């Protein structure tokens, strides 16, 4: 690998790790746009998956004591149930249609939440939380979009910073780890991608460490604004890439 390509690999890993450490999600949002300058999508996508799991795993030990697992488990169980159904739908549905729909949703809804008063929506309790996790699992398997619905739902619920972070990180780690294991068992991760991941690990870990330190210094309001901003950028990226594919 040329020095410039390695520099971009490190930069993407650092940016993705930092956002994951800061918000509990968003590795792909930051890293993919950088890595696609030097890597084909067939390498960049599984590399994102590996680095996401690494970043999430690195920050979990310093955060898990503040997590409320009574809030988390309905999302996780729902997500794991939804993943197989989403996998079955891959051959029958159009992922681009889902990406465009979710992208438009992410352009509008975070803006509405940002300019509205903080909510504390209590409808449905844990069954509703599990249903949102289930829908996220389907979208995750179908189009790689496991995170947006649980993240927005946790924001609408009006939970605090640590409660929301616990849901984001545990849910995403579970779904991503399951997907990584499935891909590895299916032989979909090439040996040179593992080598690229080893080269990217220092940037991922450094970024995740710095992001976690910034997270601890943030207020509830700051964290809410960062999350909504990242979701809006995700919507921009989804709409842009989906329309560009046609």
QUIPEZI-V380166 format. One record per residue. N is the residue number from 1. RES is the residue in one small letter. SS is DSSP state (@ for helix, = for strand, . for the rest). NEAR is the number of other C-alpha atoms within 12 Angstrom. D_FIRST is the distance of its C-alpha to the first C-alpha in whole Angstrom. Layout:
n	res	ss	near	d_first
N	RES	SS	NEAR	D_FIRST
N	RES	SS	NEAR	D_FIRST
//
This chain:
n	res	ss	near	d_first
1	x	.	14	0
2	x	.	9	4
3	x	@	10	7
4	x	@	14	8
5	x	@	20	6
6	x	@	24	6
7	x	@	21	10
8	x	@	28	11
9	x	@	40	10
10	x	@	32	12
11	x	@	31	15
12	x	@	44	15
13	x	@	47	16
14	x	@	40	18
15	x	@	40	20
16	x	@	50	20
17	x	@	47	21
18	x	@	42	24
19	x	@	42	26
20	x	@	50	26
21	x	@	43	27
22	x	@	41	30
23	x	@	48	31
24	x	.	48	30
25	x	.	53	28
26	x	.	48	26
27	x	@	46	22
28	x	@	43	22
29	x	@	37	24
30	x	@	32	21
31	x	@	38	18
32	x	@	37	18
33	x	@	28	19
34	x	@	29	16
35	x	@	37	13
36	x	.	23	15
37	x	.	20	13
38	x	.	26	10
39	x	.	26	11
40	x	.	16	14
41	x	@	18	17
42	x	@	19	17
43	x	@	27	14
44	x	@	34	15
45	x	@	31	18
46	x	@	37	18
47	x	@	44	16
48	x	@	49	18
49	x	@	43	21
50	x	@	39	19
51	x	@	52	19
52	x	@	50	22
53	x	@	41	24
54	x	@	41	22
55	x	@	48	23
56	x	@	47	27
57	x	@	31	27
58	x	@	31	26
59	x	@	39	29
60	x	@	31	32
61	x	@	18	33
62	x	@	20	34
63	x	@	30	35
64	x	@	23	37
65	x	@	14	40
66	x	@	18	41
67	x	.	26	40
68	x	.	23	43
69	x	@	23	43
70	x	@	17	46
71	x	@	31	44
72	x	@	35	41
73	x	@	26	42
74	x	@	27	44
75	x	@	44	40
76	x	@	39	38
77	x	@	29	41
78	x	@	31	41
79	x	@	42	38
80	x	@	36	37
81	x	@	28	40
82	x	@	29	39
83	x	@	34	35
84	x	@	25	37
85	x	@	24	39
86	x	@	31	36
87	x	@	24	35
88	x	@	15	38
89	x	@	21	38
90	x	.	22	34
91	x	.	13	36
92	x	.	11	39
93	x	.	19	38
94	x	.	17	36
95	x	@	27	33
96	x	@	25	33
97	x	@	22	36
98	x	@	29	36
99	x	@	32	33
100	x	@	28	35
101	x	@	23	38
102	x	@	35	36
103	x	@	32	34
104	x	@	27	38
105	x	@	25	39
106	x	@	33	36
107	x	@	28	37
108	x	@	24	41
109	x	@	26	41
110	x	@	34	39
111	x	@	24	41
112	x	@	19	45
113	x	@	27	44
114	x	@	26	43
115	x	.	14	46
116	x	.	12	48
117	x	.	15	50
118	x	.	20	48
119	x	.	21	49
120	x	.	16	50
121	x	.	18	50
122	x	.	17	52
123	x	.	14	53
124	x	.	13	52
125	x	@	19	51
126	x	@	23	49
127	x	@	18	49
128	x	@	23	48
129	x	@	35	45
130	x	@	32	44
131	x	@	27	45
132	x	@	37	42
133	x	@	44	40
134	x	@	34	41
135	x	@	34	40
136	x	@	43	37
137	x	@	41	36
138	x	@	34	37
139	x	@	40	35
140	x	@	40	32
141	x	@	36	32
142	x	@	30	33
143	x	@	32	30
144	x	.	33	28
145	x	.	40	31
146	x	.	42	32
147	x	@	48	32
148	x	@	44	34
149	x	@	37	38
150	x	@	43	38
151	x	@	44	37
152	x	@	40	39
153	x	@	37	42
154	x	@	41	42
155	x	@	38	42
156	x	@	28	45
157	x	.	27	46
158	x	.	24	47
159	x	.	30	45
160	x	.	27	44
161	x	@	35	40
162	x	@	34	40
163	x	@	30	42
164	x	@	36	39
165	x	@	47	36
166	x	@	39	37
167	x	@	48	38
168	x	@	47	34
169	x	@	49	32
170	x	@	42	34
171	x	@	46	34
172	x	@	46	31
173	x	@	40	30
174	x	@	36	32
175	x	@	42	31
176	x	@	42	27
177	x	@	27	28
178	x	@	26	30
179	x	@	35	28
180	x	@	29	25
181	x	@	20	27
182	x	@	20	28
183	x	@	20	25
184	x	@	20	24
185	x	@	12	27
186	x	.	11	27
187	x	.	13	24
188	x	.	21	22
189	x	.	27	19
190	x	.	20	17
191	x	@	15	15
192	x	@	18	11
193	x	@	27	13
194	x	@	23	14
195	x	@	18	11
196	x	@	34	10
197	x	@	35	13
198	x	@	22	13
199	x	@	27	10
200	x	@	37	12
201	x	@	31	16
202	x	@	29	16
203	x	@	32	16
204	x	@	44	18
205	x	@	36	21
206	x	@	30	21
207	x	@	37	22
208	x	@	40	24
209	x	@	34	26
210	x	@	27	27
211	x	@	34	27
212	x	@	34	30
213	x	@	21	32
214	x	@	21	32
215	x	@	31	34
216	x	@	23	36
217	x	.	15	37
218	x	.	22	38
219	x	.	15	41
220	x	@	23	42
221	x	@	20	42
222	x	@	20	39
223	x	@	31	37
224	x	@	37	39
225	x	@	24	38
226	x	@	30	34
227	x	@	40	34
228	x	@	34	36
229	x	@	28	34
230	x	@	34	31
231	x	@	39	33
232	x	@	31	34
233	x	@	27	30
234	x	@	37	29
235	x	@	32	32
236	x	@	27	31
237	x	@	27	28
238	x	@	34	30
239	x	@	27	32
240	x	@	19	30
241	x	@	19	27
242	x	@	24	30
243	x	@	17	32
244	x	@	12	29
245	x	.	13	29
246	x	.	10	32
//
